């Protein structure tokens, strides 16, 4: 995964979200941060520009749709 890739994010239906949702966006930046609640020492996140907002998302929660060449 790299800057410029088209990615897909799928939400889940739960107590907060009333319905399932899929959004597509472009990766514009990456960040590595410490995650004390995980077995992994660091968590990798991507800043994704969606149609209506820009959001930091853990890279394990998004799927590459089309890689930037």
C-alpha positions as CSV (number, residue, x, y, z in Angstrom):
1,X,0.0,0.0,0.0
2,X,1.3,3.4,-0.9
3,X,0.3,7.1,-1.3
4,X,-2.1,7.4,-4.2
5,X,-3.7,4.0,-4.0
6,X,-7.5,3.7,-4.2
7,X,-8.8,1.8,-1.2
8,X,-12.1,0.4,0.1
9,X,-13.3,0.6,3.7
10,X,-16.3,-1.3,5.0
11,X,-18.0,-0.5,8.2
12,X,-19.9,-3.0,10.2
13,X,-23.4,-2.9,11.6
14,X,-23.2,-2.5,15.4
15,X,-24.6,-0.5,18.3
16,X,-23.1,2.7,16.8
17,X,-23.7,2.2,13.1
18,X,-27.3,1.5,12.1
19,X,-26.3,-0.1,8.8
20,X,-23.4,-1.5,6.8
21,X,-21.5,1.0,4.7
22,X,-18.7,0.9,2.1
23,X,-16.6,3.9,1.2
24,X,-13.8,4.4,-1.4
25,X,-11.0,6.8,-1.0
26,X,-7.4,7.7,-1.9
27,X,-4.4,7.2,0.5
28,X,-2.7,10.6,1.0
29,X,-0.3,9.9,4.0
30,X,1.0,7.2,6.4
31,X,1.7,7.2,10.1
32,X,3.2,4.8,12.6
33,X,2.1,5.2,16.2
34,X,2.5,3.4,19.5
35,X,-0.4,1.2,20.5
36,X,-0.3,0.2,24.1
37,X,-3.6,-1.8,23.9
38,X,-2.2,-4.2,21.2
39,X,0.3,-7.0,21.1
40,X,2.1,-5.2,18.3
41,X,4.4,-2.4,19.4
42,X,3.3,-0.1,16.6
43,X,0.1,0.5,14.7
44,X,0.2,1.6,11.1
45,X,-2.4,4.0,9.8
46,X,-3.3,5.6,6.5
47,X,-4.8,9.0,6.0
48,X,-7.6,8.4,3.5
49,X,-9.4,11.1,1.6
50,X,-13.0,10.0,1.1
51,X,-15.7,12.0,-0.8
52,X,-16.8,14.0,2.3
53,X,-14.0,13.6,4.8
54,X,-10.4,12.7,5.6
55,X,-9.8,10.0,8.2
56,X,-6.9,8.1,9.8
57,X,-7.6,4.4,9.4
58,X,-5.6,1.4,10.6
59,X,-4.2,-0.2,7.4
60,X,-5.6,-3.6,8.4
61,X,-9.1,-2.2,8.0
62,X,-8.8,-1.1,4.4
63,X,-8.4,-3.0,1.1
64,X,-6.4,-1.9,-2.0
65,X,-8.7,-1.6,-5.0
66,X,-6.3,0.0,-7.5
67,X,-2.6,0.6,-6.9
68,X,-1.0,3.8,-8.0
69,X,1.7,3.1,-10.6
